[in-house]
Amino acid sequence: MTTKGISIRNVTKNWGDVYALRSVSLEIEPGSFTTLLGPSGCGKTTLLRSLAGLEEPNDGELWIGDRMVFGNEGAIFVPPKKRNLGLVFQSYALWPHMTVWENIAFGLKLQKHSAPEISRIVEENLAIVGLTGYGKRYPSEMSGGQQQRVSLARMLAVNPEVLLMDEPLSNLDAKLRVSLRAELKRIHKATGLTVVYVTHDQIEAMSLSTHIAVMRDGKILDYGEPDRVYQNPASVFVADFMGNPQINLVPSLVSQEKGKLVARSKDGSWGVPVDSFNVKAGDNVVVGFRPEDTVVSVSDSNQLKIDTVQKTGPDLLLTVLVDGEVVIARTDKKSGFEMDQNVELTILPGSINLFDPATEEAIPSSGETATSPEGTA
């Protein structure tokens, strides 16, 4: 299958004073799986629909490969059917009176393929989505997950240059979503297609993507590989949105202690070394760290106490109050911690993020400078 990259350049979409997209720029590499992630109303579906040609932006440029499909304030607008895109939505949109085979063959017939070619392509794509032998069934005879795979096979069959997917798993139950995520991962690897995927589910984004763009209020706040966005988020919003349980965020004051810089909670009960960051004594900061990077140890002399212990099956979630802020630590289910134990909290080396409480943006490490999200202008 052929595949192309996407260039989104200063794209704006608004209805009067209501803005869905605010000068969005993003470079999507050929063959990547890029997820647009964010809460409802952040602009991710509008951006996807603009790429598909189902929405016309007010300004900016959209390129698929070396071809502009929108630009010059709308003077250039390539209609959806001429953009060579595959679209997969929440609803399966299958023809109920057609068999699975006929649904997949429908687009190929419009493309004027010969009967032998259609038969070969349909069977190839049934195999790709794991539905060999299901061609004679009707959509009503299949589960939701199987119908979504038929929808995907129908799109793959017409050999699109880019595949656009708008929350395709949201109508499925939790078990099916996990199964279909694995299928999508395998299909992307097998086809090498450029995929743009919309979801509000950060677990989906983390497990499927090669790149994640986190959106809010019509802007891209962060863009990069999933591990980087998760471990070193660009802002408090991105840090808080990514991860379940959520990241720990503790307002702190930087002080000089025994020749080293320490970010200490305002009540003085807890602190972490921050010599590696561009901060100085007297700075207010927000310290961010993940529950799985938080180490809890019993310490009779420490004033911190375990507030609650929650069993999740594979591990324990401990909550500790630090200056009124809830800190969550994920630990082994056999660790034996109990409520009201005095404990000490330490953070694994290299796992701390600092944020400016005024701008809510990440504070860079020493020797680094703050940068805009990757892929944005």
C-alpha positions in Angstrom: 0.0 0.0 0.0 1.1 3.5 -0.7 1.3 6.0 2.1 2.1 9.7 2.5 2.8 12.2 5.2 0.6 15.1 6.3 1.4 18.7 6.8 -1.0 20.9 8.8 0.0 24.6 8.6 -1.6 27.3 10.7 -5.1 25.8 10.3 -7.9 27.8 11.9 -11.6 26.9 12.0 -14.1 29.2 13.6 -17.7 30.2 13.6 -17.7 33.9 14.5 -16.2 34.1 18.0 -16.3 30.4 18.5 -13.0 28.7 17.6 -12.6 25.0 17.1 -9.0 25.2 15.8 -6.6 28.1 16.6 -3.7 28.2 14.1 -2.8 24.5 14.4 0.4 23.3 12.9 1.6 19.7 12.8 3.9 17.5 10.7 2.9 13.9 10.5 5.5 11.5 9.1 4.6 8.9 6.5 3.8 5.5 8.0 3.3 6.9 11.5 0.3 6.3 13.8 -0.6 9.7 15.2 -3.3 10.1 17.8 -5.1 13.4 18.4 -5.9 13.2 22.1 -7.8 15.4 24.3 -11.1 16.1 26.2 -14.4 16.6 24.4 -14.6 20.0 22.6 -10.8 20.3 22.2 -10.9 20.4 18.4 -9.5 16.9 17.6 -12.5 15.7 15.5 -12.7 19.1 13.7 -9.1 18.7 12.7 -9.7 15.1 11.5 -12.8 16.2 9.5 -10.8 19.1 8.0 -8.2 16.6 6.8 -11.0 14.5 5.3 -12.6 17.4 3.6 -15.8 17.2 5.6 -15.0 20.6 7.2 -13.5 23.5 5.4 -11.1 25.6 7.6 -11.2 29.4 7.6 -7.5 29.7 7.1 -4.2 27.8 6.8 -3.0 25.0 4.6 -3.5 21.2 4.5 -1.1 19.0 2.5 -1.2 15.2 1.9 2.2 14.3 0.6 3.2 17.0 -1.9 -0.4 17.9 -2.8 -2.2 20.8 -1.2 -5.8 19.8 -0.5 -6.8 23.1 1.2 -5.2 26.5 1.1 -5.2 30.1 -0.1 -8.1 30.9 2.2 -10.3 28.3 0.5 -9.3 29.0 -3.1 -7.9 25.5 -3.1 -10.3 22.8 -1.8 -10.0 19.2 -2.9 -13.3 17.4 -2.3 -13.2 14.3 0.0 -13.6 11.7 -2.7 -10.5 13.0 -4.5 -8.2 13.0 -1.4 -7.6 9.2 -1.5 -8.3 8.8 2.2 -9.9 6.0 4.2 -12.4 7.0 6.9 -13.4 4.8 9.8 -15.9 6.2 12.3 -17.6 5.2 15.6 -20.6 3.8 13.6 -19.7 0.9 11.3 -21.8 2.3 8.4 -22.0 -1.1 6.7 -24.7 -1.8 4.1 -27.1 -4.1 6.1 -28.5 -5.7 2.9 -25.0 -6.6 1.6 -22.7 -9.5 2.7 -19.3 -8.8 4.3 -17.7 -9.6 0.9 -20.1 -7.3 -0.9 -19.4 -4.5 1.6 -15.7 -4.7 1.1 -16.0 -5.0 -2.7 -18.3 -2.0 -3.0 -15.6 0.7 -3.3 -13.5 -1.5 -5.6 -16.4 -1.7 -8.1 -16.6 2.1 -8.1 -12.9 2.1 -8.9 -13.6 -0.1 -11.9 -11.4 -3.0 -10.8 -11.8 -6.3 -12.7 -13.8 -9.2 -11.1 -10.6 -11.2 -10.5 -8.8 -8.2 -8.9 -11.8 -7.5 -6.7 -11.9 -11.1 -5.5 -8.2 -11.1 -4.7 -8.2 -7.7 -2.9 -11.3 -8.7 -0.8 -9.8 -12.0 0.3 -6.5 -10.3 1.1 -8.2 -7.7 3.3 -10.4 -10.2 5.0 -7.1 -12.0 6.0 -5.5 -8.7 7.2 -8.4 -8.1 9.6 -8.6 -11.7 10.7 -12.0 -12.5 9.1 -11.1 -15.1 6.5 -14.2 -17.2 5.8 -16.7 -14.6 7.0 -17.4 -13.2 3.5 -20.9 -14.7 3.1 -22.2 -13.3 6.5 -24.4 -10.2 6.8 -23.5 -7.5 9.3 -26.4 -8.4 11.5 -24.8 -11.9 12.0 -21.6 -10.4 13.4 -20.5 -8.9 16.7 -19.7 -5.2 17.1 -16.0 -5.9 17.0 -16.3 -8.0 13.8 -18.4 -5.3 12.1 -15.7 -2.7 13.0 -13.1 -4.9 11.4 -15.2 -5.2 8.2 -15.4 -1.4 8.2 -11.7 -1.3 8.4 -11.2 -3.9 5.7 -13.5 -1.9 3.4 -11.3 1.2 3.8 -8.0 -0.7 3.4 -9.3 -2.4 0.2 -9.4 0.8 -1.8 -5.7 1.4 -1.1 -5.9 4.8 0.7 -2.8 7.0 1.1 -3.9 7.9 4.6 -6.3 6.3 7.1 -8.4 8.6 9.3 -10.1 7.0 12.3 -12.6 8.9 14.6 -13.0 7.0 18.0 -13.6 3.7 16.2 -13.6 1.6 19.4 -15.8 3.8 21.6 -19.0 1.8 20.9 -17.3 -1.5 22.1 -17.2 -3.0 25.5 -13.9 -2.9 27.5 -12.8 -6.4 26.6 -13.4 -5.9 22.9 -11.6 -2.6 22.9 -8.4 -4.3 24.3 -8.7 -7.0 21.6 -9.3 -4.5 18.8 -6.4 -2.3 19.9 -4.1 -5.3 19.4 -5.6 -5.9 16.0 -5.1 -2.2 15.0 -1.5 -2.4 16.1 -0.9 -5.5 14.0 -2.7 -4.0 11.0 -0.7 -0.8 11.1 2.5 -2.8 11.2 1.4 -5.0 8.3 0.2 -2.1 6.1 2.6 0.7 7.0 -0.2 3.2 6.4 -0.1 6.7 7.8 -2.9 6.7 10.4 -4.5 9.7 12.1 -6.6 8.5 15.1 -8.9 10.5 17.3 -9.7 9.5 20.9 -10.2 10.9 24.4 -8.8 7.7 25.9 -5.2 8.1 26.9 -4.7 4.3 27.3 -5.7 3.9 23.7 -3.4 6.6 22.6 -0.4 5.2 24.6 -0.9 1.7 23.4 -1.5 2.4 19.7 0.5 5.4 18.7 3.9 6.2 17.4 3.2 9.9 18.1 0.6 11.7 20.3 -0.7 15.2 19.9 -2.5 16.4 23.1 -5.1 19.1 22.3 -7.0 21.6 24.4 -9.2 24.6 23.3 -8.3 24.2 19.7 -4.5 24.1 20.2 -1.8 21.4 20.3 -0.2 21.6 23.7 2.3 18.7 23.2 3.4 16.4 20.4 5.9 13.6 20.4 6.4 9.9 21.0 4.1 8.4 23.7 6.9 7.7 26.2 8.2 11.3 26.0 4.8 12.9 26.3 4.0 10.7 29.3 7.4 11.0 31.1 8.2 14.6 30.2 4.9 16.4 29.5 5.1 20.0 28.2 2.6 21.4 30.7 0.5 20.7 33.8 -2.5 20.0 31.7 -0.7 17.4 29.6 0.8 15.8 32.7 -2.6 15.6 34.4 -4.4 14.3 31.3 -2.0 11.5 30.7 -1.9 8.5 33.0 -4.3 6.6 35.3 -3.9 7.1 38.2 -3.1 10.7 37.4 0.3 12.3 38.0 1.1 13.7 41.5 1.4 17.5 41.6 2.8 19.1 44.7 3.2 22.9 45.0 6.6 23.6 46.4 9.2 26.2 47.2 12.9 25.9 46.1 15.4 26.4 48.9 19.1 26.0 49.4 19.9 23.1 51.8 23.4 22.0 52.5 24.7 23.4 49.2 21.9 21.8 47.1 18.6 23.0 45.7 15.6 21.3 47.1 11.9 21.8 46.1 10.1 21.4 49.4 6.3 21.3 50.1 5.1 24.6 51.7 4.6 22.9 55.1 8.2 21.5 55.0 7.1 17.9 55.3 8.6 16.6 52.1 11.2 17.6 49.5 13.1 16.5 46.4 16.5 17.6 45.0 16.1 19.8 41.9 19.8 20.8 41.1 19.3 19.5 37.6 16.6 22.1 36.7 16.7 25.8 35.7 15.5 27.1 39.1 17.0 29.1 42.0 16.3 29.4 45.7 13.0 31.3 46.3 11.3 30.0 43.2 7.8 28.6 43.4 7.3 25.4 41.5 5.0 22.5 41.0 6.7 19.1 41.4 5.2 16.4 39.2 5.9 12.6 39.5 4.1 9.4 38.5 2.6 7.0 41.1 4.7 4.1 39.7 7.9 6.2 40.2 7.0 6.9 43.9 8.8 4.7 46.5 7.3 4.3 49.9 9.2 3.2 52.9 8.3 2.9 56.6 9.8 5.6 58.7 8.6 6.1 62.3 10.3 9.5 62.5 8.6 10.9 59.5 5.4 13.0 59.8 3.8 11.7 56.6 1.2 9.0 57.0 -0.6 6.6 54.7 -4.1 7.9 54.3 -5.7 5.1 52.4 -4.8 1.7 50.9 -6.6 0.5 47.8 -6.3 -3.0 46.4 -6.5 -3.1 42.6 -5.6 -6.8 42.1 -2.1 -6.7 40.7 -0.9 -3.9 43.1 -1.7 -1.5 45.8 -2.5 2.2 45.5 -1.4 4.1 48.6 -2.5 7.7 49.2 -0.4 10.1 51.3 -1.3 13.7 52.2 1.5 16.1 51.6 0.6 19.6 52.7 -3.0 18.8 51.9 -2.2 17.5 48.4 -3.0 13.8 47.7 0.0 11.9 46.6 -0.6 8.4 45.1 2.0 5.7 45.1 1.7 2.4 43.2 3.4 -0.5 45.0 3.5 -4.3 45.1 0.4 -6.0 46.4 2.6 -8.0 48.9 4.2 -4.9 50.4 1.9 -5.1 53.4 1.4 -1.3 54.0 -1.5 -0.3 56.2 -3.4 2.9 56.8 -2.0 5.4 59.3 1.6 4.1 59.0 4.3 6.7 59.1 6.2 6.7 55.8 8.9 8.4 53.7 8.4 9.2 50.0 11.2 9.2 47.6 11.1 9.5 43.8 13.0 7.3 41.3 16.0 9.2 39.8 15.2 11.1 36.6 11.4 10.8 37.2 10.7 14.3 38.4 9.1 17.1 36.3 8.9 20.7 37.4 6.3 23.2 36.3 6.0 27.0 36.6 2.8 27.6 38.7 2.1 30.8 36.8 2.3 29.6 33.2 1.8 25.9 34.0 4.6 25.1 31.5 7.4 22.6 32.1 10.6 24.0 33.5 13.6 22.7 31.5 16.6 21.0 32.9 19.8 22.9 33.3 21.5 23.5 30.0 18.2 23.2 28.1 15.8 25.8 26.8 12.1 25.6 26.8 10.7 24.6 23.4 7.3 24.6 21.7 5.6 21.2 21.3 7.3 19.1 18.6 5.7 19.4 15.2 4.1 22.8 16.0 5.0 26.2 14.8 
